[in-house]
Amino acid sequence: MNAQLQPTGSAYFIAKETEKPETHTLSVLVDNEPGVLARVIGLFSGRGYNIESLTVSETEHEKHLSRITIVTRGTPHVMEQIKHQLERIVPVHRVVDLTVRSHELGQERPLERELALVKVAGTGEARVEALRLADAFRASVIDANTEHFIFEITGKGSKLDQFIAIMKPLGLVEICRTGVAAMNRGPQGM
Amino acid sequence: MSNGQSERREMTGAEMVVQALKDNGVKHVFGYPGGAVLPIYDEIFQQDEVEHILVRHEQGAGHAAEGYARSTGRAGVMLVTSGPGATNAVTPLQDALMDSIPLVCLTGQVPTSLIGSDAFQECDTVGITRPCTKHNWLVKDVNELAATIHEAFHVATTGRPGPVVVDIPKDVQFAKGFYVSPQIAPRTSYQPKVQGDLEKVKAAVELMATAKKPIIYSGGGVINSGPEASHLLRELVDLTGFPITSTLMGLGAYPASGKNWLGMLGMHGTYEANMAMHDCDVMICIGARFDDRITGRLTAFSPNSKKIHIDIDPSSINKNVHTDVPIIGDVGRVLEDMVRLWRATAKADKKALYPWWEQIAKWRARDSLAYKMNNDVIMPQYAIQRLYELTKDKDTYITTEVGQHQMWAAQHYHFDKPNRWMTSGGLGTMGYGLPAALGVQIAHPNALVIDIAGDASVQMTMQEMSAAVQYNAPIKIFILNNQYMGMVRQWQQLLHGNRLSHSYTEAMPDFVKLAEAYGGHGIRCEKPDELDDAIKEMIAVKKPVLFDCRVATLANCFPMIPSGKAHNEMLLPDEATDEAVANAIDAKGRELV
């Protein structure tokens, strides 16, 4: 809305955004039914919104509810639109912008955690160093033989980024990350 | 048979479909058969409560159902087969989504065991239609079929109305299961807010009471809300004495003969409506969505006004334009509160609005819809004016295609009632008007239904003339024939150095012979002094009519807000010389295309 709109040769406008984009984490409670994830991500691609991370799983089996956590980036105006557009989807129960909510609670950001499996192969000094660093990061070994480790590490995204960067020269083979799971601190529910 | 509502009756899926249609009050279905819906067609054959209208193309079924829905306020229903039947339904589905039309589309699907195998006439219907419906369902269990169809009707017709698709595999149509009656147990995640926040309505009324230069800007939401909303809108205008303009979709909610009417606003709206929008101090937007054809350049849109926005869809609020007083709710309910509060608290000081009305009178005196009359050639505006004069006292419904003729119809045909004007606003679907007219005529068999058409648009769905003849639907297709895709040509003149790339139709059919070939009636008119008699003939004929109205080939549609301009920078007809048209959009604007 604060966009500087440039006239084009048609009646359409090219927006030059003047608002600063922000990263927000959204929690979306949905009926666990076929196609619901496609509706959510289709909305993002169809309306040109970003998805930086997406996590989804059933959370309440008896009620057939799933919780989707989306990390997205946009101006405050776009964030408001994303929330309203998500709420229009018929099987969507609630959308909470955890980032906005955390600010309302006087906190800097919501609680966010991610899990990664990191496979590292090597022998000798590199192998020893990998294990030592994993210990420092509180990553646990969940599979190993004489030539490799698979580490399981949990934490903030930035911690995972750092761990993965350190493992690179030590024989990093592959990575799998879950994406962000998040909720707000304090006793209240979403 | 029908007593004992709680009784669960066993029947086949196909029987359920027909029973669910009956239980949802459906009288007419527009459709086209095919392999994957044959069991449903077999059931339709064996009853006569629900009448099926056979179209000639699935797109026609969709637009006919849209016309039916918009002219009645009830859901329109279409029935098509899998694969190409479903893909041909996509255009009307998107059209209904953008114009908020309740449309229930039932599609056949290949048997569940074949889904995903690239079977004959298979397509991913729910995948393809997901972004162009309000919601859609693939029903794999016959025991869920009845409840799903009931929910589909509920979703299509409540909240902000829209299209829905229920995809039914052929084995589900054959399978036996238990039928459940419609019951009010909507899912908890779908609860549209209809009652506006009373505090916000109070704030709006207070703001309105202080306004010196107010304007009401109403839209299709008023019509969707039902006749009571249009009635309340008229009451509000009478009470406040405010001027009112409307979007293309909202025409008829406030009568064009009303004294506070400024005409349509937007790209081809009147000078007085757009200037009043630009200069107002309080804007009351009722069931409209600040579309780009309405606002012109957003940074220059009504810069000095406080804005009140009533809409049932929260995502419409603050989407394009910042709103000072947002009210989320059904237009009818909110207007009820607003009228009541205005009566109770605000005293209309209509004298305070005199200077504003004087200013509006000056703008109005520019006569922005004027055109040069010609005695040899029919001017398209004149054709619409005569059509209006000769049909206004009848029970008339107007549909249109998309282009110049559509804008001329909106400017020069005047609507005094809601649900009388059916046009494709959001999607701008050429080919909408003829099948929509068929749908309207089926809903109102004794009414005069006219499609104001262009020669290019009408050829996109011409085949539905055959359906009109089959069902004795005497629709009148009034073609403003200038042999061009007029609006495309107008933009080429504005933007592309008058290089008329593929906007001229060199091989035009003989519309009179074409009408006769379909079994309808053809009329051609080329002279202004013959026009009235020709229109009277069209009205008198009890058959579908193709009226080939030969109009001035190079007339353009004015007034106009050129691209990138604001409401107060309109190009008026008396200023629209060839040179002004060529220079209306500056070089910088053109580069950005």
Chai-1 contact restraints between the chains, C-beta under 6 A:
chainA,res_idxA,chainB,res_idxB,connection_type,confidence,min_distance_angstrom,max_distance_angstrom,comment,restraint_id
A,M1,B,H322,contact,1.0,0.0,6.0,A-B,restraint_1
A,L5,B,L298,contact,1.0,0.0,6.0,A-B,restraint_2
A,L5,B,T299,contact,1.0,0.0,6.0,A-B,restraint_3
A,P7,B,G564,contact,1.0,0.0,6.0,A-B,restraint_4
A,P7,B,G589,contact,1.0,0.0,6.0,A-B,restraint_5
A,T8,B,L592,contact,1.0,0.0,6.0,A-B,restraint_6
A,T8,B,V593,contact,1.0,0.0,6.0,A-B,restraint_7
A,G9,B,L495,contact,1.0,0.0,6.0,A-B,restraint_8
A,G9,B,S563,contact,1.0,0.0,6.0,A-B,restraint_9
A,G9,B,I585,contact,1.0,0.0,6.0,A-B,restraint_10
A,G9,B,G589,contact,1.0,0.0,6.0,A-B,restraint_11
A,G9,B,R590,contact,1.0,0.0,6.0,A-B,restraint_12
A,G9,B,V593,contact,1.0,0.0,6.0,A-B,restraint_13
A,S10,B,S563,contact,1.0,0.0,6.0,A-B,restraint_14
A,A11,B,D292,contact,1.0,0.0,6.0,A-B,restraint_15
A,A11,B,S563,contact,1.0,0.0,6.0,A-B,restraint_16
A,D31,B,S189,contact,1.0,0.0,6.0,A-B,restraint_17
A,G42,B,R130,contact,1.0,0.0,6.0,A-B,restraint_18
A,G42,B,P131,contact,1.0,0.0,6.0,A-B,restraint_19
A,G46,B,P131,contact,1.0,0.0,6.0,A-B,restraint_20
A,H84,B,P314,contact,1.0,0.0,6.0,A-B,restraint_21
A,H84,B,S315,contact,1.0,0.0,6.0,A-B,restraint_22
A,Q85,B,S315,contact,1.0,0.0,6.0,A-B,restraint_23
A,R88,B,S315,contact,1.0,0.0,6.0,A-B,restraint_24
A,V90,B,H135,contact,1.0,0.0,6.0,A-B,restraint_25
A,V90,B,Y190,contact,1.0,0.0,6.0,A-B,restraint_26
A,P91,B,S189,contact,1.0,0.0,6.0,A-B,restraint_27
A,V92,B,S189,contact,1.0,0.0,6.0,A-B,restraint_28
A,H93,B,S189,contact,1.0,0.0,6.0,A-B,restraint_29
